[in-house]
Amino acid sequence: MLRKKLLKIVPVGVLILMMFTLSSFKNETPPTTFEIGKKDFLLNGKPFQIRCGELHFARVPKPYWRHRLKMMKSLGMNTVCAYLFWNFHERTPGVFKWDGEADIAQFCKIAQEEGLWVILRPGPYTCAEWEMGGLPWWLLKNDGIKLRTKDPIYIDRSNQYLKEVGKVLAPMQVTKGGPIIMVQVENEYGFYADDADYMGLMRKAILDAGFNVPLFACNPPYHLKKGFRKDLFQVVNFGSNPVEAFKALKEVQPEGPLMCGEFYSGWFDTWGTPHNYGKIDQYLQDMEYMLKTGASFSIYMAHGGTTFDFWAGADRPFKPDVSSYDYGAPVSEAGWTTEKFKATRDLISKYLMPGEAPLPVPPSANPITTLRTVKLNKFAPLFKNLPVPITTDDPKTMEYYDQSRGSILYRTTLPAGPECVFKVDEVHDFAWVFLNGKKVTVMDRRKHNYSILIPARDKASTIDILVHAMGRINFGPEVHDRKGLIGPIQFLNKNNSPISVKGWKLFNLSYGDEMLNNLSFETPNPVRLAEPGIWKGEFMIDKIGDTFLDVRKWGKGVVWVNGHCLGRYWNIGPTQTMYIPAPWLKKGANKVLVLDLVGPENPVLQGLSAPILNELNPQKDFTLSKRPDVTFSAKNLIPNAKGEFADNNAMQIVKLTTLGKGRYFCIAALSSFDGTTASIAELDLLNKEGKAISHQSWTIAYVSSEELAKENGSAENAIDGQTFNYWSTDWSVRKMSYPHYLVIDLGKEEEIDAIRFIPKSESKSLGRIKDYQIFVGNELIKSLQ
C-alpha cells in the first residue's frame, strides 16, 4: 500500500533512491566501537580481553598469510599485532612500496576475514631484530643526524612516512569498518631516551596521518616513566613475573585495563649462541595469571617466521641475528604446530570469554618436500665480477655511495717499503685484507682488531680490503650503524709516521638483480675454494613443498633460489638450514646461487624435511673469534663500591663510593639470595651527569663462569641492552662456587659514577645476586697474547 501511495506523489527515480535508502537503514548494523574504559577494553561497549599474537607479515611469504592467520585464530588469538618496517616500505627516499610482499592493507583485510582484530605498530622505529630497527639506511647519508630525537631532518622524514602509512591504513580502522583497533606510538622509547616532547611529536604525526583509534606506548617495567605522556595509553612489556610488571604499570597509570604489549614466548638467536626455545612452564604460568585476572596480552612472537633477504639486524654491542626467526614461538618458522602451540591452545580454551565460540581446528601444515644432494659446479669469483668503481682520495662508508647492504671493496696502491700498519677506527663488520691478491688477515668487529700489519713490499703493491656488512644494529643508540671502513683510514710506518696513499677505487657490491643476472661463471678451481665468490647450481623437483636447505658444508654468506633471497647462513650455527617456502619453488629445474665469502668445505646442497636450529660449530669460525686470553685477579684490589642488592627484580641504581676511572669495569658476585647461580639481565654504566655510557666499544674481557650448554647464558647478554636474556653462571656442567667475576672492556678509559643494574626477571629469587663488589681501573686485566 505504501508503494502505491508513493508512486502517486513522487517521480519513479526519486522513489528508487528513497527505497534504497530505507533498505540501507533497515539492514545497517550499529558501527563497531573500540574504547579504553576505566577497567576494561570495550568492544561495542562490552568488556573485551585482548588475546593478541605478534605476526610480522614481512617475515612470511604472501601466499602463506592466510594460513598463518588461521593458525593465530586456532591458537586462541582474537587479535594480531602487525609491525611495519619503515625501511621495508621506503627503500629509496620518497618512493613507497605497498604492494606484493609489502601489501599491509591486504594482510589486514585477510586478518579481518579470518575474524581477527589488528593492533598496528607503524614505528617509525620498531626494533624486532630487523635491520636498523626498521629505520631506513639512507637517513645515515646525513652527517650528524640524530635518530629518534627532535632533529628536524629525522622528524620531517618520519612525518612523511607516517603520512603515507595513514593513506594506506587509516581507512582500515575500526571507526571506518576495518579491523585496526589500536595504534602504537614509537616503540620502547624508554630504552633509548627520556623525552616526552619527542613522543608528543610522534603522537601528533600519527593523528595527522588520520588515525583516530586509541593510541598507546609500550615500555618494560623499569622504563615506563621515561618519555611518559598522559595522552598515550601505556602497556608494559615483559617475559615473566606479571605481578610486579603490572604493579609498575599501575604506578604510572592507576586507571585503565592492564595489558602486556610484548609477552615473550621465547627469544631470538644470534650467530654463535645456542637456539632459544623459551621456558614453556614459566610462559604458561604467567599466561594463565593474565587469563585469570582479565589482563590483556600480545604474545611476542606467536609466529616468528623468517627474516628473508638482508633484513636481519644485529644485537648490541655487535651480535648479528640469524635469519631464522623461529623464536621458540608456538607456531614454528615453517608454520607448524608445536608443543607450545598445543599447550597455549589448551590453556586459552579454559578461559574463553562468555559466549565465545570454541577455538577452530588448526589448518593442516603445508606439504614438505626434500631434495637430493646437488653439487654446484659453476663459480663467479667476486674479484672478477666487479662493477665500475668510484674513484676518490677520501673513501667513506657504503651509505655515502647510495649502497644499502652487501659488500664494498676498497682498493688502492701501496708504495714499496718495509712492514707497516693498516689502521682504521672501526670495521663494520668484517674486512678481508689482500696484498697483491693474497689474503693477509681478517679484521673482525667482534674482536675489535682494527690495526693490522701489512708485510714488506719490494715494489708498489695492490691492497684490497673487502668489507662485508651484516645487518645494522637494531637496538639502542648503536642503530646509528654505518657500514664499511670507519675513518680515518691510515697506513703508518713503524715510527708512526703516515704513508701517503691516494687514488682509492671503491666497488659497490650490493648483490642486487643487476649484479646477479650478469655474473661471469667459470669452472671452480678445487685449490681455490676459499676465494670469495658466488656459486651456481640447479636442482630438480617433482613434488612442490616447503623444504629446508642444508648449508652445513658452506662457510658464510647468502643464498638465492629462483631469485628469492633466503637470507644469511654461517657455519658456526646455531641455524644450519635455510627455509624455502613452496611458493618460491617450481616443478622441474630450480636455480640456486650461493655467495660464500670464506669458501665451502664441499659445494653441495640438499633439502631436508625438518630444520636444524641448534647445532653450534665454534671451531669453524673463520677468525676463531673468542675473547682474548687474559689473567684476572681481585687480590689487593680496593672496590669502588660494595653492598647488597635488593631481593626483587626491579631496576636498581648503585652510586659508586668513589668515582671510578679506567678502561675496565668489574662486578663481583659474592653470593646470591638462593645460593645457586648468579645472573644479570643488564648492566649500564652512568657518568657524572647520570647519562648511560655507550656500549658501542664494549666487549667482555673476562668472565669466571657462564652457561653455554643448556641455554644461552653468555656474559655478552649482560651488556646487549636486552633484558629478557641474561648472563648466567654455569649450572649444567661446572657448578663453580662464589665469587663470580664479570669484567667489561670499555674500549677506552671512562669515568663511572654509578651503575644501573637489572636482575634476571623471575618471580622467585633464582640466581639473584645478593652481595657484590665493583672495581674500575686500567690494570684489572693482563693479556697473555
C-alpha positions in Angstrom: 0.0 0.0 0.0 2.8 2.4 0.9 4.4 1.8 -2.5 1.1 2.7 -4.4 0.8 6.0 -2.4 4.4 6.9 -3.1 4.0 6.3 -6.8 1.2 8.9 -6.9 3.2 11.7 -5.3 6.9 11.2 -6.3 8.8 10.5 -9.6 10.0 6.9 -10.1 13.7 7.9 -9.9 13.3 9.6 -6.6 11.3 6.6 -5.3 14.0 4.2 -6.2 16.6 6.3 -4.3 14.2 6.6 -1.3 13.6 2.8 -1.3 17.3 2.1 -1.5 18.0 4.5 1.4 15.2 2.9 3.5 16.6 -0.5 2.8 20.0 0.6 3.8 18.8 1.9 7.1 16.8 -1.3 7.7 19.8 -3.6 7.2 22.5 -1.3 8.7 24.2 -2.7 11.8 25.5 -0.4 14.5 29.1 0.7 13.9 31.7 -1.3 15.8 33.4 0.7 18.5 36.6 0.1 20.5 37.4 2.1 23.6 39.6 2.1 26.6 37.4 2.0 29.7 38.3 2.6 33.4 38.8 -1.1 33.9 38.4 -2.9 30.6 38.9 -2.5 26.9 35.4 -2.1 25.5 34.3 -3.6 22.1 30.8 -2.4 21.2 30.6 -1.3 24.8 31.3 -4.7 26.3 34.4 -5.8 28.2 37.0 -7.3 25.8 40.2 -9.2 26.8 42.7 -8.8 24.0 44.5 -12.1 23.3 46.9 -10.9 20.6 49.6 -12.8 18.7 52.5 -10.9 17.1 53.0 -11.9 13.5 55.2 -9.9 11.1 53.8 -10.1 7.5 57.2 -9.2 6.1 58.6 -12.4 7.6 56.0 -14.6 5.9 55.6 -15.2 2.2 52.4 -13.5 1.0 50.8 -16.8 -0.3 51.0 -18.0 3.3 49.5 -15.0 5.1 46.0 -16.6 5.3 47.4 -19.9 6.6 49.4 -18.2 9.4 46.4 -16.0 10.4 44.2 -19.1 10.6 46.9 -20.5 12.9 46.6 -17.4 15.1 42.9 -17.9 15.3 43.2 -21.6 16.2 45.9 -20.8 18.8 43.3 -18.7 20.6 44.1 -15.3 19.4 41.3 -12.7 18.8 43.8 -10.1 17.6 47.0 -10.0 15.6 49.8 -7.4 16.2 51.4 -6.1 13.0 54.7 -4.2 12.9 55.5 -2.0 9.9 59.2 -1.7 9.0 59.8 1.8 7.5 62.8 0.6 5.5 60.7 -2.2 4.0 58.2 0.4 2.6 60.5 3.3 1.7 63.7 1.7 0.4 64.5 4.8 -1.6 63.7 8.3 -0.3 60.3 9.3 -1.4 59.4 6.1 -3.2 56.9 4.0 -1.2 56.1 0.3 -1.7 52.8 -1.0 -0.5 52.2 -3.9 -3.0 53.4 -7.5 -3.2 55.2 -8.6 0.0 54.7 -5.1 1.4 50.9 -5.1 0.9 49.9 -4.5 4.6 46.4 -3.4 3.6 45.8 -6.9 2.1 47.2 -8.5 5.2 44.8 -6.5 7.4 41.9 -7.4 5.1 42.7 -11.2 5.4 43.0 -10.8 9.2 39.5 -9.3 9.3 38.2 -12.1 7.1 39.6 -14.6 9.5 37.9 -12.9 12.5 40.9 -11.2 13.9 41.3 -7.6 15.0 44.6 -5.8 14.3 46.9 -3.7 16.5 49.1 -1.7 14.3 52.7 -0.8 15.3 54.0 1.5 12.5 57.1 2.9 14.0 59.0 4.9 12.7 61.3 2.8 14.9 60.3 -0.8 15.6 63.4 -2.9 16.7 62.2 -6.5 16.2 65.7 -7.7 15.3 65.2 -6.1 11.9 67.9 -4.2 10.0 68.4 -0.8 11.8 65.2 -1.4 13.8 63.2 -0.6 10.7 64.8 2.8 10.2 66.0 3.4 6.6 69.7 3.2 5.9 69.6 6.4 3.8 69.0 8.5 6.9 72.7 7.9 7.6 73.7 9.8 4.5 73.1 12.9 6.6 76.2 13.8 8.6 75.3 14.4 12.2 71.7 13.2 12.1 70.4 12.3 15.5 68.0 9.4 15.2 64.9 9.1 17.4 65.2 12.7 18.5 63.7 16.1 17.6 66.3 16.5 14.9 64.4 18.4 12.2 65.6 16.1 9.4 64.5 13.0 11.3 61.2 14.4 12.3 60.4 15.6 8.8 61.2 12.2 7.2 59.2 10.4 9.9 56.2 12.6 9.4 56.3 12.0 5.6 56.5 8.2 6.2 53.6 8.2 8.7 51.5 10.3 6.4 51.9 7.6 3.7 51.0 4.9 6.3 47.8 6.9 7.0 46.9 7.0 3.4 47.1 3.2 3.2 45.8 2.1 6.6 43.7 4.9 8.2 40.7 3.7 6.1 41.1 0.3 7.8 40.4 1.5 11.3 37.5 0.1 13.3 36.0 3.5 13.2 35.6 3.0 9.5 34.6 -0.6 9.5 38.1 -2.1 9.4 40.0 -4.3 11.8 42.5 -1.9 13.3 41.6 -1.2 16.9 44.7 0.5 18.3 47.9 2.1 17.0 51.3 2.2 18.8 53.3 5.4 19.0 57.1 4.7 18.6 58.4 1.6 20.4 60.0 1.1 23.8 61.3 4.6 23.8 62.3 4.4 27.4 65.1 2.1 26.5 66.5 4.9 24.3 65.8 8.3 25.9 63.5 10.3 28.1 61.9 13.0 26.0 58.1 13.4 26.3 58.1 16.2 23.8 59.6 13.8 21.2 56.9 11.3 22.0 54.4 14.1 21.6 55.7 14.8 18.1 55.3 11.2 17.1 51.8 11.1 18.6 50.8 14.2 16.6 52.3 12.6 13.4 50.0 9.6 13.8 47.0 11.7 14.5 47.8 13.9 11.5 48.0 10.8 9.4 44.3 10.2 10.0 44.3 7.7 12.9 41.5 8.2 15.4 41.5 4.9 17.3 43.2 4.7 20.8 47.0 5.3 20.7 49.4 3.7 23.1 53.0 3.4 24.1 55.0 0.4 25.4 58.0 0.0 27.7 59.5 -2.5 30.1 58.5 -2.1 33.8 61.6 -0.1 34.8 61.4 2.4 31.9 57.6 3.2 32.0 58.3 6.8 33.3 60.7 7.7 30.6 59.0 9.7 27.8 55.7 9.2 29.6 52.7 11.1 28.4 49.2 11.1 29.9 47.7 11.4 26.4 49.1 8.0 25.5 47.7 4.8 26.9 50.5 2.7 28.5 51.2 -1.0 28.2 54.1 -2.9 29.7 56.4 -5.4 28.1 57.8 -8.4 29.9 58.7 -12.1 29.6 57.9 -13.2 33.2 56.7 -12.0 36.6 53.4 -10.3 35.5 52.5 -9.3 39.1 55.5 -7.0 39.5 55.2 -5.7 35.9 51.6 -4.8 36.3 52.3 -3.2 39.7 54.8 -0.9 38.0 52.3 -0.1 35.3 49.6 0.9 37.9 52.1 3.3 39.4 52.2 5.4 36.3 48.7 4.6 35.1 46.3 3.9 38.1 43.2 3.7 35.9 42.5 1.6 32.8 42.9 -2.1 31.7 46.2 -3.9 32.2 48.0 -5.1 29.1 51.3 -6.7 28.3 52.4 -5.3 25.0 55.1 -7.9 24.4 54.8 -11.2 26.3 57.8 -13.2 25.3 57.2 -16.8 24.2 60.9 -17.4 23.6 63.8 -15.3 22.3 65.7 -14.6 19.1 69.0 -16.2 18.1 72.4 -14.6 17.3 75.2 -16.3 15.4 77.4 -18.5 17.6 75.0 -18.9 20.5 72.5 -21.7 21.4 69.0 -21.6 19.9 66.4 -20.2 22.3 63.4 -22.4 22.9 61.9 -20.4 25.8 60.8 -21.8 29.2 57.3 -23.3 28.5 56.3 -23.9 32.1 57.0 -20.2 33.1 55.4 -19.0 29.9 52.2 -20.9 30.6 52.1 -20.0 34.3 52.3 -16.3 33.5 49.8 -16.5 30.7 47.3 -18.2 33.0 47.7 -15.5 35.5 46.8 -12.9 32.9 43.9 -15.0 31.6 42.5 -15.4 35.2 42.8 -11.8 36.1 41.4 -10.4 32.8 44.7 -8.8 31.8 45.2 -8.5 28.0 48.4 -9.5 26.3 50.2 -9.9 23.0 52.4 -13.0 22.6 55.8 -11.9 21.1 56.2 -13.9 19.0 53.1 -16.1 18.3 54.7 -16.9 14.9 58.2 -15.6 14.1 58.8 -16.7 10.6 62.0 -15.9 8.7 63.9 -12.7 8.2 64.5 -13.2 4.5 66.9 -11.3 2.3 69.3 -8.9 4.0 66.8 -7.7 6.6 68.1 -9.4 9.7 69.6 -6.9 12.2 72.2 -7.2 14.9 72.1 -7.0 18.7 74.5 -4.8 20.5 77.4 -4.3 21.1 77.6 -6.4 17.9 75.9 -9.8 17.8 74.4 -10.4 14.3 71.0 -12.0 14.3 70.3 -15.2 12.4 67.9 -15.2 9.5 65.6 -17.8 11.1 63.1 -16.0 13.4 61.7 -19.2 14.8 61.9 -17.6 18.3 60.7 -20.7 20.1 57.2 -19.5 19.2 54.0 -21.5 19.4 53.9 -21.6 15.6 57.2 -22.7 14.2 59.2 -20.9 11.5 57.5 -23.0 8.8 54.0 -22.6 10.3 53.8 -25.9 12.1 52.1 -26.6 15.4 54.5 -27.2 18.4 54.3 -28.4 21.9 53.9 -24.8 22.9 51.1 -24.3 20.4 49.1 -27.2 21.9 49.7 -26.1 25.5 48.7 -22.5 24.7 45.6 -23.5 22.9 44.5 -25.9 25.6 45.1 -23.2 28.3 43.2 -20.5 26.4 40.3 -22.8 25.7 39.7 -22.9 29.5 39.4 -19.1 29.7 37.3 -18.1 26.7 35.0 -15.1 27.2 31.3 -15.5 27.8 29.5 -16.5 24.6 32.8 -17.1 22.7 32.8 -19.9 20.2 35.2 -22.9 20.7 38.6 -22.4 19.0 38.7 -23.6 15.4 40.8 -26.6 14.4 44.3 -25.6 13.2 44.7 -25.7 9.4 46.8 -28.5 8.0 50.6 -28.0 7.7 51.8 -27.2 4.3 53.3 -30.1 2.3 57.0 -30.9 2.7 59.5 -32.0 0.1 63.1 -33.0 0.2 65.9 -32.5 -2.4 68.6 -34.9 -3.4 72.2 -33.7 -2.9 73.2 -31.4 -5.7 76.7 -30.1 -6.5 77.2 -26.5 -7.5 79.5 -26.7 -10.5 79.9 -23.0 -11.6 81.7 -20.3 -9.8 81.9 -16.5 -10.2 85.0 -15.1 -8.4 84.0 -11.9 -6.7 87.2 -10.1 -7.8 86.5 -11.0 -11.5 82.9 -9.6 -11.3 83.5 -6.1 -10.0 81.3 -3.2 -11.1 82.6 0.1 -12.4 84.5 1.7 -9.5 84.2 5.0 -7.8 87.5 6.9 -7.6 88.2 9.0 -4.6 91.0 10.2 -2.3 88.7 10.2 0.7 86.9 6.8 0.9 83.8 6.7 3.1 81.2 4.2 4.1 78.6 2.5 1.9 75.8 5.0 2.7 77.7 7.9 1.0 77.7 5.9 -2.3 73.9 5.1 -2.1 74.7 1.5 -1.1 72.3 -0.1 1.4 73.8 -3.5 2.0 76.2 -6.2 0.9 79.9 -5.8 0.5 82.2 -2.9 -0.5 85.7 -3.4 -1.9 88.3 -0.7 -1.1 91.3 -0.9 -3.5 94.5 1.2 -3.5 98.2 1.0 -4.4 100.7 1.0 -1.5 104.2 2.0 -2.3 107.2 -0.3 -1.8 108.6 -0.3 1.7 109.1 -2.1 4.9 106.3 -3.7 7.1 103.7 -1.1 8.0 100.5 -0.8 9.9 97.0 -0.5 8.4 94.6 1.1 10.9 91.0 2.3 11.0 88.8 3.5 13.8 86.3 0.6 13.2 85.3 -2.0 10.6 81.6 -2.6 10.1 81.6 -5.6 10.0 84.2 -7.9 8.6 87.2 -7.0 6.4 89.3 -9.4 4.4 92.7 -7.7 3.6 94.6 -8.8 0.5 98.1 -7.9 -0.7 98.5 -8.4 -4.4 95.6 -10.9 -4.3 96.9 -12.9 -1.4 94.9 -12.8 1.9 96.8 -11.2 4.7 94.3 -11.3 7.5 90.6 -10.6 8.5 89.5 -7.7 10.6 86.5 -8.6 12.8 84.2 -6.2 14.5 83.6 -8.8 17.2 87.3 -8.8 18.1 87.9 -5.0 17.6 91.1 -5.9 15.7 91.2 -2.6 13.8 95.0 -2.4 13.5 97.0 -5.0 11.4 100.4 -5.5 10.0 101.0 -5.3 6.2 104.1 -7.2 5.1 107.1 -5.5 3.5 106.9 -4.8 -0.3 109.7 -4.6 -2.8 107.5 -2.8 -5.3 104.3 -0.9 -5.4 101.5 -3.3 -4.4 97.7 -3.5 -4.6 95.8 -3.5 -1.4 92.3 -4.9 -1.5 90.0 -4.6 1.6 86.8 -6.5 1.1 84.3 -5.3 3.7 81.1 -7.3 4.3 78.2 -5.9 6.2 75.8 -7.9 8.4 72.6 -6.2 9.5 72.7 -2.8 11.1 72.3 -2.9 14.9 68.6 -2.6 15.7 68.6 -1.6 19.3 69.9 1.4 21.4 72.0 4.4 20.3 74.1 2.0 18.2 71.4 1.9 15.5 73.5 4.7 14.0 75.5 2.0 12.3 77.2 2.9 9.0 78.8 0.1 7.1 82.3 -0.2 5.6 85.6 1.3 6.9 85.1 3.9 9.6 87.8 6.5 9.1 90.3 7.8 9.3 91.9 5.2 7.1 95.7 5.1 7.7 98.9 3.4 6.7 101.6 4.0 9.2 105.4 3.3 9.3 106.9 1.7 12.4 107.8 5.2 13.7 104.0 6.0 13.4 104.5 8.4 10.5 101.8 8.3 7.8 102.3 6.8 4.4 100.7 8.9 1.7 98.1 6.8 -0.2 95.7 8.3 -2.7 93.7 7.2 -5.7 91.3 4.7 -4.0 88.9 2.7 -6.1 85.6 1.6 -4.4 83.5 -1.2 -5.8 79.9 -1.4 -4.5 78.7 -5.0 -4.3 75.1 -4.9 -3.2 74.1 -8.3 -4.7 71.1 -6.9 -6.5 69.4 -8.4 -9.5 71.5 -6.4 -12.0 74.7 -7.8 -10.5 73.4 -11.4 -10.0 72.0 -11.6 -13.6 75.3 -10.6 -15.2 77.8 -12.7 -13.4 80.6 -14.4 -15.4 80.9 -18.0 -14.2 83.7 -20.5 -14.7 84.6 -24.0 -13.6 85.8 -23.8 -9.9 89.4 -24.5 -9.1 89.4 -27.1 -6.3 92.6 -25.5 -4.9 91.0 -22.1 -4.5 87.7 -23.0 -2.7 88.4 -20.3 -0.1 88.2 -17.5 -2.7 85.2 -15.2 -2.1 82.6 -15.6 -4.9 79.2 -16.8 -6.0 78.4 -20.4 -6.8 75.7 -21.5 -9.2 73.8 -24.7 -9.5 70.4 -26.3 -10.4 68.2 -28.8 -8.6 65.2 -30.7 -9.9 61.8 -31.0 -8.1 59.0 -33.4 -8.9 56.8 -32.5 -5.9 56.4 -28.9 -4.7 56.5 -28.3 -1.0 58.4 -26.5 1.8 61.9 -27.6 2.4 65.0 -26.8 4.4 68.2 -26.2 2.6 71.1 -27.9 4.3 74.1 -25.5 4.3 76.4 -27.3 6.8 79.1 -27.7 4.1 79.3 -24.0 3.4 81.1 -21.2 5.1 79.5 -17.8 5.4 77.2 -15.9 3.0 73.8 -15.6 1.4 71.6 -17.9 -0.7 69.1 -17.2 -3.5 66.7 -19.7 -5.0 64.8 -18.7 -8.2 65.7 -15.1 -7.5 64.3 -15.2 -3.9 66.9 -14.3 -1.2 66.6 -16.8 1.6 68.8 -14.8 3.9 72.2 -15.4 5.5 73.9 -18.6 6.6 77.1 -19.1 8.8 78.5 -22.5 9.6 79.1 -21.5 13.3 75.4 -22.0 13.9 73.1 -22.4 15.6 71.0 -22.4 12.4 72.3 -24.9 9.8 69.4 -24.9 7.4 67.5 -22.2 5.4 63.7 -22.3 5.0 62.4 -22.4 1.4 58.7 -21.9 1.2 56.9 -23.9 -1.5 55.6 -20.9 -3.5 59.2 -20.0 -4.3 59.9 -23.4 -5.9 58.7 -24.9 -9.2 58.4 -28.3 -10.8 61.5 -29.2 -12.8 64.6 -27.1 -12.7 65.3 -24.6 -9.9 68.2 -22.2 -9.9 70.3 -21.6 -6.8 73.1 -19.0 -6.2 75.3 -19.1 -3.1 77.6 -16.3 -2.1 80.4 -17.7 0.1 82.9 -15.3 1.5 85.2 -17.8 3.1 84.6 -20.9 0.9 82.7 -24.2 1.3 84.1 -27.5 2.6 82.2 -29.0 -0.3 79.9 -27.0 -2.7 76.9 -29.3 -2.2 73.3 -28.7 -1.1 70.3 -30.8 -0.2 66.8 -30.2 1.0 65.8 -31.7 4.4 62.3 -32.3 5.8 63.0 -30.5 9.1 65.2 -27.6 10.1 68.4 -27.7 12.1 68.1 -24.9 14.5 70.6 -25.7 17.3 74.0 -27.0 16.0 77.0 -24.9 17.0 80.4 -25.2 15.4 82.6 -22.6 17.1 85.7 -24.3 15.7 84.6 -23.3 12.2 84.6 -19.5 12.9 86.7 -18.0 10.1 88.6 -15.8 12.6 88.3 -18.2 15.5 86.7 -15.2 17.3 86.9 -15.6 21.0 87.8 -13.5 24.0 91.5 -12.8 24.3 93.4 -15.0 26.7 93.9 -12.9 29.8 94.6 -13.1 33.5 92.5 -11.5 36.2 93.0 -11.3 39.9 90.9 -9.4 42.5 93.7 -9.7 45.1 94.8 -6.3 46.6 92.0 -4.5 44.7 90.1 -1.8 46.5 86.4 -1.8 45.5 84.8 1.4 44.2 81.6 0.2 45.7 80.2 -2.8 47.7 76.9 -3.7 49.1 73.8 -5.8 48.8 71.2 -5.7 46.0 67.5 -5.7 46.9 65.8 -9.1 46.6 63.4 -8.2 43.8 63.6 -7.9 40.0 63.3 -4.1 39.9 65.9 -1.9 38.2 68.5 -0.7 40.8 70.9 2.2 40.6 74.1 2.0 42.7 76.2 5.0 43.2 79.9 4.3 43.5 81.6 5.2 46.8 84.5 6.6 44.8 84.4 7.8 41.2 85.6 5.0 39.0 88.1 5.9 36.3 89.5 3.2 33.9 89.2 1.0 30.9 87.9 -2.0 32.8 84.8 -2.4 34.9 84.3 -5.5 37.1 81.3 -6.7 39.1 82.0 -9.4 41.6 79.0 -11.5 42.7 79.9 -12.7 46.2 76.7 -14.5 47.0 73.1 -14.9 45.8 69.8 -15.0 47.7 69.0 -18.6 46.8 72.6 -19.8 47.0 72.6 -21.1 43.4 73.7 -19.3 40.2 74.5 -15.7 39.7 72.8 -13.8 36.9 72.5 -10.3 35.4 69.9 -9.3 32.8 71.5 -5.9 32.0 74.2 -3.5 33.2 74.5 0.1 32.3 77.3 2.4 33.5 76.4 6.1 34.2 78.7 9.1 34.1 78.7 12.1 36.4 75.8 13.6 34.5 73.7 10.5 35.1 73.8 9.5 31.4 74.5 6.0 30.2 77.9 5.4 28.6 77.6 4.0 25.1 78.1 0.2 24.7 79.5 0.7 21.2 83.1 -0.3 22.0 82.4 -2.7 24.9 83.5 -6.3 24.9 83.6 -8.9 27.6 87.2 -9.1 28.8 86.8 -11.9 31.3 84.1 -14.0 33.0 84.8 -16.6 35.6 81.7 -18.7 34.7 78.9 -18.7 32.1 76.3 -21.2 31.0 76.7 -22.1 27.3 75.5 -25.7 27.2 71.8 -25.9 28.2 70.9 -22.3 27.4 72.4 -19.1 26.1 73.7 -17.6 29.3 76.7 -15.9 27.8 78.3 -12.9 29.5 77.6 -10.7 26.5 73.9 -10.9 27.4 74.6 -8.6 30.4 75.6 -5.7 28.1 73.4 -6.2 25.0 70.6 -3.9 26.1 68.0 -6.7 26.1 66.6 -7.6 29.5 64.8 -10.8 28.8 68.1 -12.7 28.1 70.8 -12.7 30.8 74.2 -13.8 31.9 74.1 -16.9 34.0 76.9 -18.7 35.7 77.4 -22.3 34.6 74.8 -24.6 36.2 74.8 -27.6 33.8 78.5 -28.6 33.6 80.8 -26.8 36.0 78.9 -25.6 39.1 81.5 -23.2 40.3 81.4 -21.7 43.8 81.3 -18.0 44.6 82.7 -15.4 44.0 81.9 -14.9 40.3 83.5 -12.2 38.3 82.4 -10.4 35.1 84.8 -7.9 33.6 83.9 -5.5 30.8 86.5 -3.9 28.5 85.0 -0.4 27.8 87.3 0.2 24.8 88.8 3.3 26.4 89.2 4.9 29.8 85.8 6.1 31.2 84.6 7.9 34.3 81.9 5.9 36.1 79.8 7.4 38.8 77.0 4.8 39.1 75.7 1.6 37.7 72.2 0.7 36.6 71.6 -3.0 37.4 68.7 -5.1 36.2 68.4 -8.6 37.7 67.0 -11.6 35.9 63.3 -11.3 35.8 61.9 -14.1 37.9 59.0 -14.2 40.5 61.4 -16.0 42.8 65.0 -15.3 43.9 66.5 -17.8 41.4 70.0 -16.6 40.5 69.5 -13.2 42.1 72.8 -11.6 43.2 72.9 -10.6 46.9 76.4 -9.3 48.0 78.5 -7.6 45.4 81.7 -5.5 44.8 82.5 -3.2 42.0 86.0 -2.4 40.7 87.1 0.1 38.0 90.6 0.5 36.7 93.2 0.2 33.9 95.1 -2.7 35.4 92.4 -5.3 36.1 93.3 -7.4 33.1 96.6 -8.6 31.8 96.8 -10.0 28.3 98.6 -13.3 27.7 98.9 -12.7 23.9 
